[in-house]
C-alpha cells in the first residue's frame, strides 16, 4: 500500500510557510512544497501529496484524511483490487450510541 504523510513547516526568517510531503516506510522519500496562499488549507496539502506522487510515478485514486500529530494529513492510494471495507451508519451507531 502506498501512503503519503504531510506536515506543516512554519515560516522562517528566509522562507515562507511550506508543507513536507513524505512516503511512509523504511526509506522515506520527501519533497518540500511552498505554501500557495491563493489556495485553501486542504488544497495545499493535497497539492503537496499530488506533487510527490507524480515525482515517484505513482498513479491511481488517492484519498486523504487528517492524521495524528505531528502530521497534518495522510493520503492513501486505493484501487479497485485493494482489500476494502465500509462501515455503515448503523454499524457506527451500534458502537457509539
DRENNUPA-683891 format. One record per residue (C-alpha): x, y, z; residue in three letters. Coordinates in steps of 0.05 Angstrom, whole numbers, padded with zeros to 5 digits, always signed. Layout:
% DRENNUPA-683891
XYZALA;...
//
This chain:
% DRENNUPA-683891
+00000+00000+00000UNK;+00026+00069-00017UNK;+00016+00125+00033UNK;+00038+00197+00036UNK;+00042+00237+00101UNK;+00042+00313+00101UNK;+00069+00361+00154UNK;+00065+00436+00161UNK;+00132+00474+00164UNK;+00124+00544+00191UNK;+00158+00605+00162UNK;+00230+00623+00179UNK;+00269+00688+00171UNK;+00284+00669+00098UNK;+00228+00622+00076UNK;+00152+00625+00077UNK;+00106+00570+00102UNK;+00116+00502+00069UNK;+00090+00432+00070UNK;+00133+00370+00074UNK;+00103+00310+00038UNK;+00136+00243+00051UNK;+00126+00170+00038UNK;+00118+00121+00095UNK;+00163+00061+00102UNK;+00235+00045+00118UNK;+00266+00091+00064UNK;+00220+00152+00060UNK;+00223+00199+00001UNK;+00201+00271+00011UNK;+00191+00338-00023UNK;+00180+00408+00004UNK;+00121+00445-00025UNK;+00116+00521-00018UNK;+00050+00544+00013UNK;+00005+00573-00041UNK;-00033+00629-00008UNK;-00085+00632-00063UNK;-00106+00561-00045UNK;-00144+00537+00016UNK;-00115+00497+00073UNK;-00136+00427+00049UNK;-00118+00442-00023UNK;-00046+00460-00003UNK;-00038+00391+00030UNK;-00070+00356-00029UNK;-00023+00393-00077UNK;+00038+00372-00037UNK;+00018+00299-00036UNK;+00000+00301-00110UNK;+00068+00331-00128UNK;+00104+00275-00090UNK;+00061+00220-00122UNK;+00076+00248-00191UNK;+00151+00252-00176UNK;+00150+00178-00157UNK;+00108+00157-00217UNK;+00051+00134-00173UNK;-00018+00132-00204UNK;-00089+00118-00184UNK;-00141+00146-00138UNK;-00118+00177-00072UNK;-00159+00192-00010UNK;-00136+00240+00044UNK;-00155+00248+00116UNK;-00129+00281+00179UNK;-00070+00246+00214UNK;-00044+00245+00286UNK;+00008+00296+00306UNK;+00059+00315+00284UNK;+00029+00303+00215UNK;-00029+00342+00184UNK;-00057+00291+00137UNK;-00046+00222+00106UNK;-00063+00204+00035UNK;-00074+00131+00016UNK;-00074+00101-00053UNK;-00137+00060-00065UNK;-00150+00015-00123UNK;-00210-00028-00142UNK;-00168-00090-00127UNK;-00145-00070-00057UNK;-00179-00100+00004UNK;-00231-00050+00028UNK;-00289-00044+00074UNK;-00344+00005+00090UNK;-00373+00018+00159UNK;-00446+00035+00153UNK;-00480+00088+00194UNK;-00519+00033+00230UNK;-00455-00003+00249UNK;-00425+00063+00274UNK;-00487+00079+00315UNK;-00488+00009+00346UNK;-00418+00021+00374UNK;-00422+00095+00392UNK;-00495+00103+00411UNK;
//
